[in-house]
C-alpha cells in the first residue's frame, strides 16, 4: 500500500483537491493521508476544517500555524511555525509521496520541512505566473523541490522545463478543480439566496479581492476604489473573504463595513465548492483578482473583471477583462462585462485549463511511478548555450 500525503491549507486549495482526494481514496493500492493547516484551523477564517470533516476525509495531522498577524513579520513567523509543525508531523507519519498545490506560503512551509526527510513531492499547478504576487516565489521554489509535476497547460509545462526539470517528470493533467464540474449538482439562484440568507432578485456580482502582496501598502486604496464602484452598481453583491496574505484583514474590514451599509450585499468566509460553482453559473459577472476567475470561470462562460497585477502573466481565456485599480477603469470593466454582447461572444469559448479529467491522470502516475533513487536524485537539464543568448 502506497501512502499519498496531501497538504491542504485553506479554501484556496481544498475545492480544487476534492476530486483528487476522492480518486486517491478509491484507487487500489493507495492510501490517503491528509495534512491540514493554515486558515482551515483559524476561527477568523471560518474554521473550514469542518468542511473536510463533513466530506468524510480522515485527517492524519492538524498543523496550526498561528495566522493572527498578517504583517510581513507575522507571515514570516507563521512560516517558521508551519515548518516546525510539519517536521514533527512527518516524524510521526512519513508519506511515500507528498502532494502540494500551487503557490501559498503555508504550502511552502510543508515543502521545506519535507526536504530533509527525502519525501518525494508531487506539485500541482506549477509553471504558472502571478507577477503581482509574492506567490510566484513560493510556486517556483516548490517546483525545484518537487519530483513530479502535474501542470495544467502546455504553457506551464514549458516553463517547468525551462527551470531545468526532466521532461519525464512533467505531466500535463489539466486543472483538477475542473473535475468538480462533472460531479457537483448546481444550486438554483433561489437555493443560493436561501443559504446566504439574502434575497437575490437579480443575478449578483461575485466578488473576490485578495491582497496584492507585492503592493500590500496600497491595499486600503485598492479596495476603496473597488467598493466605491460597487456602491453605484445596481446589483446584489456576494463577497468571498480575502485570504491570509499581508493586509488581508484590512480588506476584510473594508468589505464588512460596506456590507453593513448595503442590505443587498453579503460576505462569506467560505462558500464551498457547490455554492461557489453555483454562483459562477448564475452570477452576472465576477469581479476581483482571484485565480478562479481565470481557471474555473471560463467553464461557465462567465465574464470576469480582473483588477490589477495579482494575476499578471497567468494564461487567460476570452472571458477575462483586465483593468487597473482606479475606479473609472473598474466601472468601465463592469459595464463591459454586463453588456449582453459580451455573453454572446463567450458562447463557444473553450477553457484553456482542460476538460476536467485531471484526477484520473494524477492517480495513475502516483500509483505507477517508481520511487527509486532515480526519482529522488533529480538531475538538472541544461539548455543549449545558444538558447541563453540575450537577444
C-alpha positions in Angstrom: 0.0 0.0 0.0 1.5 3.3 -1.1 0.7 6.3 1.2 -0.1 9.5 -0.5 0.1 12.6 1.8 -1.8 15.7 0.7 -1.4 19.1 2.2 -4.4 21.4 2.3 -4.0 24.9 3.7 -7.4 26.5 3.2 -10.4 27.0 0.9 -8.0 28.2 -1.8 -6.9 24.6 -2.5 -9.5 22.3 -0.9 -12.2 22.7 -3.5 -9.5 22.1 -6.2 -8.3 19.0 -4.3 -11.6 17.2 -3.7 -11.8 15.2 -6.9 -8.1 14.1 -6.4 -8.8 13.1 -2.8 -11.7 11.0 -3.9 -9.7 9.4 -6.6 -6.9 8.5 -4.2 -9.3 7.0 -1.8 -10.9 4.9 -4.4 -7.6 3.8 -6.1 -6.4 0.3 -5.5 -3.0 0.3 -3.8 -3.2 3.9 -2.5 -3.9 5.2 1.0 -4.7 8.8 1.6 -3.1 10.7 4.5 -4.4 14.3 4.8 -2.3 17.1 6.4 -4.5 20.1 7.4 -3.1 23.5 8.2 -3.3 27.2 7.5 -6.7 29.0 7.5 -8.6 25.7 7.8 -7.8 25.8 11.5 -8.5 29.5 12.1 -11.9 30.6 13.5 -11.5 34.0 12.0 -11.4 32.4 8.5 -14.4 30.2 9.1 -12.7 27.1 10.6 -13.1 25.4 7.2 -11.6 22.2 8.6 -15.3 21.4 9.3 -16.0 21.1 5.6 -13.3 18.4 5.3 -14.8 16.5 8.3 -18.3 16.8 6.7 -16.9 15.4 3.4 -15.6 12.4 5.4 -11.9 12.6 4.6 -9.9 11.3 7.6 -7.4 13.9 8.9 -4.0 12.5 9.7 -2.4 15.6 11.1 -3.5 19.1 12.1 -0.7 21.6 12.0 -1.6 25.1 13.4 0.5 28.0 12.0 -1.0 30.8 14.0 -2.2 33.3 11.4 -3.4 36.0 13.7 -0.9 38.6 12.4 -0.9 39.3 8.7 2.0 41.8 8.8 5.2 40.7 6.8 6.8 39.7 10.1 3.7 37.8 11.1 3.6 35.9 7.9 7.3 35.0 8.1 6.8 33.8 11.7 3.8 31.7 10.7 6.0 30.0 8.0 8.5 29.1 10.7 5.9 27.6 13.0 4.5 25.7 10.0 7.9 24.3 9.0 8.5 23.1 12.6 4.9 21.7 12.8 5.3 19.7 9.6 8.7 18.4 10.6 7.2 16.9 13.7 4.2 15.5 11.7 6.5 13.8 9.2 8.4 12.3 12.0 5.2 10.7 13.2 3.9 9.6 9.8 6.1 9.9 6.8 4.1 9.5 3.5 5.6 7.7 0.5 4.7 10.7 -1.7 3.5 14.2 -0.6 1.1 16.2 -2.8 1.3 20.0 -2.8 -0.7 22.5 -4.7 0.1 25.9 -6.1 1.8 28.9 -4.5 0.9 29.6 -0.9 3.4 30.4 1.8 1.7 27.8 4.1 2.2 25.1 1.4 5.9 26.2 1.0 6.4 25.5 4.7 5.2 22.0 4.2 7.6 21.5 1.3 10.6 22.9 3.1 10.1 20.5 6.0 9.8 17.5 3.7 13.2 18.0 2.0 15.4 16.7 4.9 13.2 13.6 5.1 13.8 12.9 1.3 10.0 12.7 0.9 9.1 12.7 -2.9 7.0 15.8 -3.7 4.3 15.9 -6.4 3.4 19.5 -7.2 0.2 20.7 -8.8 -0.3 23.9 -10.9 3.5 24.7 -11.2 4.8 26.7 -14.1 2.1 29.4 -13.9 2.7 33.1 -13.3 1.2 35.7 -10.9 3.6 38.5 -11.4 1.9 40.8 -9.0 2.2 38.5 -6.0 5.0 37.0 -4.0 3.3 33.7 -4.6 5.5 33.4 -7.7 8.4 32.8 -5.5 6.7 30.1 -3.5 5.4 28.4 -6.6 8.7 28.3 -8.4 10.6 27.3 -5.3 8.3 24.3 -4.8 8.8 23.3 -8.4 12.6 22.9 -7.8 11.9 20.9 -4.6 9.4 18.6 -6.3 10.0 15.3 -8.1 6.8 15.1 -10.1 4.8 17.9 -11.7 1.2 17.9 -12.6 0.8 21.1 -14.7 -2.5 22.5 -16.1 -1.4 23.6 -19.6 1.3 23.2 -22.2 2.5 26.7 -21.5 3.1 25.8 -17.8 4.9 22.6 -18.9 7.4 24.6 -21.0 8.1 26.9 -18.0 8.8 24.0 -15.7 11.2 22.6 -18.3 12.9 26.0 -18.5 13.6 25.5 -14.8 15.7 22.5 -15.6 13.2 19.8 -14.8 13.5 16.5 -16.7 10.7 16.1 -19.3 9.5 12.6 -17.9 8.7 14.3 -14.6 6.3 16.8 -16.1 2.7 15.7 -16.8 0.0 17.9 -18.4 -3.1 16.9 -16.4 -5.3 20.0 -16.8 -6.7 21.8 -13.7 -8.0 19.4 -11.2 -10.6 21.9 -9.9 -12.5 21.5 -13.2 -13.1 17.8 -12.4 -15.8 19.1 -10.0 -17.9 20.2 -12.9 -18.7 16.5 -13.7 -20.0 15.7 -10.2 -21.3 18.9 -8.5 -25.0 19.4 -8.6 -25.5 23.1 -9.1 -28.0 25.0 -6.9 -30.7 27.3 -8.2 -30.4 31.0 -7.6 -33.3 30.7 -5.1 -31.4 27.9 -3.2 -28.3 30.1 -3.1 -30.2 33.0 -1.8 -31.7 30.8 1.0 -28.3 29.5 2.0 -26.9 33.1 2.2 -29.9 34.5 4.0 -30.2 37.2 1.4 -32.7 37.8 -1.4 -31.2 37.6 -4.9 -33.9 39.1 -7.1 -31.4 39.6 -10.0 -28.1 37.8 -10.9 -25.5 39.1 -8.4 -21.9 40.1 -8.8 -19.5 37.6 -7.3 -16.5 39.5 -5.8 -13.3 38.0 -4.5 -10.4 40.5 -3.9 -7.2 39.4 -2.3 -4.2 41.4 -1.2 -1.6 42.1 -3.9 1.4 41.0 -1.9 4.0 43.0 -3.8 1.8 46.1 -3.3 0.4 45.4 0.1 1.0 49.0 1.3 -1.7 50.1 -1.3 -4.3 47.7 0.0 -6.5 50.4 1.6 -6.6 52.5 -1.6 -7.1 49.5 -3.9 -10.1 48.0 -2.0 -11.5 51.5 -1.5 -11.6 52.1 -5.3 -13.4 48.8 -5.9 -16.0 49.4 -3.2 -16.6 52.9 -4.5 -17.6 51.4 -7.8 -19.8 48.7 -6.3 -21.7 51.4 -4.4 -23.1 52.7 -7.7 -23.7 49.4 -9.5 -27.3 48.3 -9.1 -26.7 44.6 -8.4 -26.6 42.4 -5.3 -23.0 41.6 -4.4 -21.7 38.4 -2.9 -18.2 38.7 -1.4 -15.9 35.9 -0.6 -13.4 36.8 2.1 -9.8 37.8 1.4 -7.1 35.2 2.1 -4.5 35.2 4.8 -1.9 37.3 3.0 -0.3 40.5 4.2 -3.0 43.1 4.9 -5.8 40.7 4.2 -7.6 41.9 7.4 -7.6 45.5 6.1 -9.5 44.3 3.0 -11.9 42.2 5.2 -12.7 45.2 7.5 -13.4 47.4 4.5 -15.8 44.8 2.9 -17.6 44.3 6.2 -18.2 48.0 6.6 -19.5 48.1 3.0 -21.9 45.1 3.6 -23.2 46.7 6.9 -24.4 49.7 5.0 -25.8 47.8 1.9 -28.5 45.2 2.6 -28.3 43.6 -0.8 -24.7 42.6 -0.1 -23.2 39.7 1.9 -19.7 38.5 2.7 -19.0 34.8 3.2 -15.8 33.2 4.7 -16.1 30.1 2.6 -18.9 29.1 0.2 -17.7 25.6 -0.5 -17.4 24.1 -4.0 -21.1 23.6 -4.7 -22.2 27.1 -3.7 -19.2 28.7 -5.3 -19.7 26.9 -8.6 -23.4 27.6 -8.4 -22.8 31.3 -8.0 -20.4 31.2 -11.0 -23.3 29.6 -13.0 -25.8 32.3 -12.0 -23.7 35.5 -11.5 -23.9 38.4 -13.8 -20.1 38.8 -13.6 -17.2 38.0 -11.4 -15.0 40.9 -10.1 -11.7 40.9 -8.3 -8.3 39.2 -8.7 -8.8 35.5 -7.8 -7.3 32.8 -9.9 -10.7 31.1 -10.1 -11.7 33.9 -12.5 -9.1 32.6 -14.9 -9.2 28.9 -14.3 -12.8 27.9 -13.4 -14.9 30.8 -14.6 -14.3 30.1 -18.4 -16.1 26.8 -18.0 -19.2 28.8 -17.0 -18.8 31.4 -19.8 -18.7 33.9 -17.0 -17.3 37.4 -17.7 -14.6 38.3 -15.3 -13.3 41.8 -14.4 -9.7 41.1 -13.3 -8.3 44.0 -11.3 -4.7 45.0 -11.1 -1.5 42.9 -11.3 -2.0 40.0 -9.0 -2.8 37.6 -11.9 -0.4 39.2 -14.3 1.2 36.6 -16.6 -1.3 33.8 -16.0 -2.9 32.3 -19.0 -6.4 33.6 -19.6 -9.4 33.0 -21.9 -11.6 35.5 -23.6 -13.8 35.9 -20.6 -11.2 38.0 -18.7 -11.4 41.8 -18.9 -8.2 43.2 -17.4 -8.4 46.6 -15.8 -6.3 48.8 -13.5 -7.0 49.7 -9.9 -8.7 53.1 -10.5 -12.5 53.3 -10.0 -13.2 54.6 -13.5 -11.3 51.6 -15.1 -13.1 49.2 -12.8 -16.5 50.7 -13.7 -15.9 50.5 -17.4 -14.8 46.9 -17.0 -18.0 46.0 -15.1 -20.1 47.8 -17.7 -18.4 45.8 -20.4 -18.8 42.5 -18.5 -22.6 43.2 -18.1 -23.2 44.0 -21.7 -25.3 41.4 -23.5 -22.9 41.2 -26.4 -20.1 40.1 -24.1 -22.0 37.0 -23.0 -22.9 36.3 -26.6 -19.2 36.4 -27.6 -18.3 33.8 -24.9 -20.8 31.1 -26.1 -18.2 29.0 -27.9 -15.3 29.7 -25.6 -13.0 26.8 -24.7 -11.4 26.7 -21.2 -7.6 26.5 -21.7 -7.2 24.7 -18.4 -8.7 21.5 -19.6 -11.9 19.4 -19.6 -12.0 18.1 -16.0 -10.1 14.8 -16.2 -7.1 15.6 -14.1 -7.7 13.4 -11.1 -7.5 10.1 -13.1 -4.3 11.3 -14.8 -2.7 12.1 -11.4 -3.7 8.9 -9.6 -2.4 6.8 -12.5 1.0 8.5 -12.1 1.0 8.5 -8.3 0.3 4.8 -8.3 2.7 3.8 -11.1 5.8 6.0 -10.6 8.8 4.0 -9.4 10.1 5.5 -6.1 13.7 4.6 -6.7 17.0 6.6 -6.5 16.5 8.0 -10.0 13.2 9.5 -8.9 14.6 11.1 -5.7 18.0 12.2 -7.0 17.0 14.8 -9.5 19.1 15.8 -12.5 19.2 19.4 -13.9 18.6 19.7 -17.6 20.8 22.4 -19.0 19.7 24.4 -22.0 22.0 24.7 -25.0 24.2 27.7 -24.8 22.5 29.3 -27.9 19.2 29.4 -26.0 20.8 31.5 -23.3 22.0 34.3 -25.6 20.3 37.7 -24.8 18.6 38.9 -27.9 
